[in-house]
Amino acid sequence: MMERPMSNLGFRFMSIYFRFRDYFHTSTKTLKQIGLRAGSNVLEYGAGLGSYSIPAAQLV
């Protein structure tokens, strides 16, 4: 059985939440705290909105 797709309104609220979250706690800061740096290997699984994918790619 397939899941129902997320409604447009639900997606907009989720997007606003992630922007609010990222404004106060940047993913780049988190990635640096865990020791991600140039030359590191990263496997992104279930990237979602990509809040960590793009900053991780820029760091490595």
C-alpha positions as CSV (number, residue, x, y, z in Angstrom):
1,M,0.0,0.0,0.0
2,M,1.4,3.4,-1.0
3,E,1.6,6.3,1.5
4,R,-0.3,9.4,0.7
5,P,1.9,12.2,-0.6
6,M,2.5,15.1,1.7
7,S,0.1,18.0,1.2
8,N,1.4,21.3,-0.2
9,L,0.6,23.1,3.1
10,G,2.3,20.4,5.1
11,F,5.4,20.7,3.0
12,R,5.4,24.5,3.4
13,F,5.2,24.2,7.2
14,M,8.1,21.6,7.2
15,S,10.2,23.9,5.0
16,I,9.6,26.9,7.3
17,Y,10.5,24.8,10.3
18,F,13.8,23.7,8.7
19,R,14.7,27.2,7.7
20,F,14.0,28.4,11.2
21,R,16.1,25.6,12.7
22,D,19.0,26.2,10.3
23,Y,19.0,29.9,11.1
24,F,19.7,29.2,14.8
25,H,21.8,26.1,14.5
26,T,23.6,25.8,11.2
27,S,24.4,22.3,9.8
28,T,27.9,23.5,8.9
29,K,28.6,24.1,12.6
30,T,27.3,20.6,13.5
31,L,29.4,19.0,10.8
32,K,32.5,20.7,12.0
33,Q,31.8,19.6,15.6
34,I,31.7,16.0,14.5
35,G,35.1,16.4,12.8
36,L,34.1,16.5,9.1
37,R,36.8,18.1,7.1
38,A,38.5,18.1,3.7
39,G,39.3,14.5,2.6
40,S,36.6,12.9,4.7
41,N,34.2,10.4,3.2
42,V,30.5,11.0,3.5
43,L,27.5,8.8,2.8
44,E,24.2,10.6,2.8
45,Y,21.2,8.3,3.2
46,G,17.7,9.8,3.1
47,A,18.9,13.3,2.5
48,G,15.4,14.8,2.8
49,L,15.7,18.5,2.1
50,G,19.5,18.4,1.9
51,S,20.1,20.5,5.0
52,Y,23.4,18.5,5.6
53,S,24.2,17.3,2.1
54,I,25.3,20.5,0.5
55,P,27.3,21.8,3.5
56,A,29.0,18.4,3.8
57,A,29.9,18.5,0.2
58,Q,31.4,22.0,0.6
59,L,33.5,20.9,3.6
60,V,35.0,17.8,2.0
